[in-house]
Structure formats: structure tokens, C-alpha cells
Amino acid sequence: MFPIRDHNPSGRTPYVVYALMAANILIFVSYVGIMNDAPLINRLYYDYAIIPARIADGYAFETFLTSMFLHGGWMHLAGNMLFLWIFGDNLEDEMGHLPFLLFYLVAGVGAGLIHVITAPDSVVPTIGASGAIAGVMGGYLLLFPKARVDILLILIVYFRVFSIPAFVMLGVWLGMQFMGSFNSNPDEGGVAYWAHTGGFFVGLILCIPLWLKRGGAAYWDRTHGHPPHPEAKYKLSQSRIPRIPRR
């Protein structure tokens, strides 16, 4: 089950979202050829990924930024870019291009810092844009809690698209990160759950001034938690998979 789009159209072209997506894709393509070459890829990660133990010793602070543009595989990249595409354009529309870029980078750095704080002795490299994108999701939740998000549900051969409020989708996602945070060992690799959780709250906190500028709770009262403009309408077609009648 994963989101495929929202019903929250943006009022301006999201140039920063496009640029971030292009940068992430081009950088990944530039080194995907050495993914199976252990010495080369390990050197790349050593130079540009977050390694908490190195940062705790006072080195490689630049990796808080460089790690945001590295990914561990095509699915890692595709998942992050999908979430950035769905939720990023609306925050860029609300903030403006350059403020959104600054917000994105600060959220990513904050997510990396929280990861280091929660695993200061880890020597496992950490990469990915998911901490910054989690910040985008936190800001989206604050500004558009009831915006509709279309979810694709796949159960073996059953496919269904349905809409749920953003606060449900993002709340479930955040809950999964919390559960993962307490059931993972950062010294063994895997998902950086605390970076996701931390990035989410960093983004939410960074968006509080914008939310207050819009009126705070009064903004929610005016919009009922929905976007302050007409929502996009999508036509859903019936599945072509034939139904098998029961006897």
C-alpha cells in the first residue's frame, strides 16, 4: 500500500522539486555502475555518506548534505522521488522556491543529526533523501491535514485505488517509523527509522511560522483542514480483471 498522488494542485511550477529530483536521479545514475564493486562503492559511501562515529569524532560534517543525494538502489530512489513529487510541490507553492529549498536542506540535515545522536557509535554509512522528504511530509501534515491522498493497494492480484485524508496516511507512516525505531539496530544497517521520525518533526516545526502566518488554528477552521483551493478531481476506471462468479 503506497501513495500515488494527492488531490491538492499547486498554483505554481515546482522548479525546486524538479531540480531536486533531477539531481538525485543524475547522481545515482553516475555511480550505479559501481554498485557491485565493493571497494569503489564503499569508498564512495565513506567519503559522502553519514557515518555517525566519524561525525561524533568531529569529522565529515559535510556529509549531512552530500548523503541526501545518494541512494542504495533503484527502489530506494524511486520511493523517495515519488514521495517528494506528491508532497513537495504544495510546500514549494506555499513557501516560494528558495525558502522551500532551504527548508528541504535544513530538514535533511536535522534528520541526519538526529540519526547521529541516536547512534553515535555506528560505523554503518547512512544515505538517502528520506530524512529531508520526511520533513516535507511533516510540513504537509501541518498545512493540509485533510487533503485527500490516493493510495494504491496491491494484494497479490487485487489492485485498488482509494482516497484517504493525509493525516491518516501520514499518521500510519509515522507510526511505522516509531515502531521501527524501537525494533532496529543501527549497527546492523537497514532503515534509518530515527532519521525519518526526526526529519518529520523537524519539518513540522519549521512550518509552524508559516502555519501561524496563515492564521494558525483559525486557518484550519477556515479550510476545515483541506487545501484552501478546489481539490483536483481524478476519474477512476474499473479494473479490466474479470470477476469470477462464485457457485
C-alpha positions as CSV (number, residue, x, y, z in Angstrom):
1,M,0.0,0.0,0.0
2,F,1.6,3.3,-1.1
3,P,0.5,6.8,-2.2
4,I,0.4,7.6,-5.9
5,R,-0.9,11.2,-5.9
6,D,-2.8,13.8,-3.9
7,H,-5.8,16.0,-4.7
8,N,-4.0,19.2,-3.9
9,P,-3.0,21.0,-7.0
10,S,-0.2,23.6,-6.7
11,G,-0.5,27.1,-8.1
12,R,3.0,27.4,-9.5
13,T,5.5,25.3,-11.2
14,P,7.6,23.4,-8.6
15,Y,11.0,24.1,-10.1
16,V,12.9,23.2,-6.9
17,V,11.1,19.8,-6.7
18,Y,12.0,19.2,-10.3
19,A,15.6,20.2,-9.7
20,L,16.0,18.0,-6.6
21,M,14.5,15.0,-8.4
22,A,16.8,15.6,-11.4
23,A,19.9,16.0,-9.1
24,N,19.1,12.8,-7.2
25,I,18.5,10.8,-10.3
26,L,21.6,12.0,-12.2
27,I,23.8,11.5,-9.2
28,F,22.5,7.9,-8.7
29,V,23.0,7.2,-12.4
30,S,26.6,8.5,-12.2
31,Y,27.6,5.7,-9.8
32,V,25.1,2.9,-10.3
33,G,27.7,1.1,-12.5
34,I,30.0,0.6,-9.4
35,M,27.2,-0.7,-7.1
36,N,28.6,-4.2,-7.3
37,D,32.2,-3.2,-6.9
38,A,32.6,-3.3,-3.2
39,P,35.9,-1.3,-2.9
40,L,34.7,1.5,-5.0
41,I,31.2,1.8,-3.6
42,N,32.5,1.5,0.0
43,R,34.9,4.4,-0.8
44,L,32.1,6.5,-2.2
45,Y,30.0,5.9,0.9
46,Y,32.9,6.6,3.2
47,D,33.5,9.9,1.6
48,Y,29.9,11.1,1.1
49,A,27.6,9.1,3.4
50,I,26.8,9.9,7.1
51,I,28.9,7.7,9.3
52,P,27.8,8.6,12.8
53,A,31.1,7.6,14.5
54,R,33.1,9.8,12.2
55,I,30.8,12.8,12.9
56,A,30.9,12.1,16.7
57,D,34.7,12.3,16.4
58,G,34.4,15.8,14.8
59,Y,34.9,14.8,11.1
60,A,32.9,14.8,7.8
61,F,30.2,17.3,8.7
62,E,29.7,18.0,5.0
63,T,28.2,14.5,4.7
64,F,25.0,15.8,6.3
65,L,24.4,17.4,2.9
66,T,26.1,15.0,0.5
67,S,24.4,11.9,1.9
68,M,21.0,13.4,0.9
69,F,21.8,12.9,-2.8
70,L,22.9,9.2,-2.5
71,H,20.7,6.1,-2.8
72,G,21.3,2.4,-2.3
73,G,19.2,1.2,-5.3
74,W,16.6,1.9,-7.8
75,M,13.7,1.2,-5.5
76,H,15.2,3.4,-2.8
77,L,15.5,6.2,-5.3
78,A,12.1,5.7,-6.8
79,G,10.3,5.6,-3.5
80,N,11.9,8.8,-2.3
81,M,11.2,10.6,-5.5
82,L,7.6,9.5,-5.5
83,F,7.0,11.0,-2.0
84,L,8.9,14.2,-3.0
85,W,6.7,14.5,-6.1
86,I,3.4,14.0,-4.2
87,F,4.1,16.3,-1.2
88,G,6.8,18.7,-2.2
89,D,5.1,20.8,-4.8
90,N,2.5,22.1,-2.4
91,L,5.0,23.2,0.2
92,E,7.1,24.9,-2.5
93,D,3.9,26.6,-3.7
94,E,3.2,27.9,-0.1
95,M,6.8,28.8,0.8
96,G,8.3,30.0,-2.5
97,H,11.1,28.4,-4.4
98,L,14.2,29.4,-2.5
99,P,12.6,29.2,1.0
100,F,11.5,25.7,0.1
101,L,15.0,24.7,-1.0
102,L,16.4,26.0,2.3
103,F,13.6,24.2,4.3
104,Y,14.3,20.9,2.5
105,L,18.1,21.1,3.2
106,V,17.6,22.0,6.8
107,A,15.1,19.2,7.4
108,G,17.6,16.8,5.8
109,V,20.4,18.0,8.0
110,G,18.2,17.8,11.1
111,A,17.2,14.3,10.2
112,G,20.8,13.3,9.9
113,L,21.8,14.9,13.1
114,I,19.0,13.0,15.0
115,H,20.3,9.8,13.4
116,V,23.8,10.6,14.7
117,I,22.5,11.4,18.2
118,T,20.6,8.1,18.4
119,A,23.5,6.0,17.1
120,P,26.8,7.9,17.8
121,D,29.0,4.8,17.7
122,S,27.6,3.4,14.5
123,V,30.0,2.9,11.6
124,V,27.3,2.0,9.1
125,P,27.0,4.5,6.3
126,T,23.6,6.3,6.0
127,I,22.4,7.6,2.7
128,G,19.2,8.8,1.1
129,A,16.9,11.8,0.8
130,S,14.2,10.3,3.0
131,G,15.0,12.4,6.1
132,A,14.5,15.6,4.1
133,I,11.4,14.2,2.4
134,A,10.1,13.2,5.8
135,G,10.4,16.8,6.8
136,V,8.3,17.7,3.7
137,M,5.7,15.3,4.9
138,G,5.7,16.8,8.4
139,G,5.1,20.3,6.9
140,Y,2.4,18.9,4.6
141,L,0.5,17.4,7.6
142,L,0.5,20.7,9.4
143,L,-0.8,22.7,6.5
144,F,-3.1,20.2,4.8
145,P,-4.1,17.5,7.3
146,K,-7.3,16.6,5.4
147,A,-6.1,16.8,1.8
148,R,-7.0,13.6,0.0
149,V,-4.3,11.2,-0.9
150,D,-4.9,8.4,-3.4
151,I,-3.5,5.1,-2.2
152,L,-2.7,2.1,-4.4
153,L,-3.5,-1.2,-2.6
154,I,-1.9,-4.3,-4.0
155,L,-2.9,-7.7,-2.6
156,I,-1.3,-10.4,-4.9
157,V,-3.7,-10.0,-7.9
158,Y,-6.1,-7.4,-6.4
159,F,-5.5,-3.8,-7.3
160,R,-7.5,-0.9,-5.8
161,V,-7.0,2.9,-5.7
162,F,-8.8,4.7,-2.9
163,S,-8.6,8.1,-1.2
164,I,-7.8,8.8,2.4
165,P,-7.1,12.0,4.3
166,A,-3.4,13.0,4.5
167,F,-3.4,12.8,8.3
168,V,-4.4,9.1,8.1
169,M,-1.8,8.2,5.6
170,L,1.0,10.2,7.2
171,G,-0.1,9.2,10.7
172,V,0.2,5.5,9.7
173,W,3.6,6.1,8.1
174,L,4.8,7.9,11.2
175,G,3.6,5.2,13.5
176,M,5.5,2.6,11.4
177,Q,8.7,4.7,11.8
178,F,8.2,4.9,15.6
179,M,7.7,1.1,15.8
180,G,10.7,0.5,13.6
181,S,12.8,2.9,15.7
182,F,12.5,0.7,18.8
183,N,13.0,-2.6,16.9
184,S,16.1,-1.9,14.8
185,N,19.8,-1.9,15.5
186,P,21.6,0.9,13.8
187,D,24.8,-1.1,13.9
188,E,23.4,-3.7,11.6
189,G,22.2,-1.4,8.8
190,G,18.7,-1.3,7.4
191,V,16.3,1.6,7.6
192,A,17.3,4.7,9.5
193,Y,14.0,5.0,11.3
194,W,15.1,7.7,13.7
195,A,16.2,9.9,10.8
196,H,12.7,9.5,9.3
197,T,11.0,10.3,12.6
198,G,13.3,13.2,13.4
199,G,13.1,14.6,9.9
200,F,9.3,14.5,10.1
201,F,9.2,16.6,13.3
202,V,11.9,18.9,12.1
203,G,9.8,19.7,9.0
204,L,6.6,20.1,11.1
205,I,8.3,22.5,13.5
206,L,9.9,24.5,10.6
207,C,6.5,25.0,9.1
208,I,4.9,26.4,12.3
209,P,5.8,30.0,11.4
210,L,4.1,29.6,8.0
211,W,1.1,28.0,9.6
212,L,0.8,30.8,12.1
213,K,1.2,33.4,9.3
214,R,-1.8,31.7,7.6
215,G,-3.8,32.1,10.9
216,G,-2.8,29.0,12.9
217,A,-5.9,27.2,14.2
218,A,-8.1,29.8,12.5
219,Y,-6.6,28.7,9.2
220,W,-7.8,25.1,10.0
221,D,-11.2,26.5,10.9
222,R,-11.5,28.3,7.6
223,T,-10.3,25.4,5.5
224,H,-11.5,22.5,7.7
225,G,-8.0,21.1,7.2
226,H,-8.4,20.9,3.5
227,P,-6.3,22.8,0.9
228,P,-7.5,26.5,0.5
229,H,-8.4,25.9,-3.1
230,P,-10.6,23.4,-5.1
231,E,-9.2,19.9,-5.0
232,A,-8.2,18.1,-8.1
233,K,-10.7,15.5,-9.5
234,Y,-9.5,12.2,-10.9
235,K,-11.5,9.8,-12.9
236,L,-11.1,6.2,-11.7
237,S,-11.7,3.5,-14.3
238,Q,-12.9,0.0,-13.5
239,S,-10.4,-2.8,-13.4
240,R,-10.2,-4.9,-16.5
241,I,-9.6,-8.1,-14.5
242,P,-12.7,-10.2,-15.0
243,R,-14.7,-11.2,-11.9
244,I,-15.1,-14.9,-11.3
245,P,-18.6,-15.7,-10.0
246,R,-18.9,-18.0,-7.0
247,R,-21.0,-21.1,-7.2
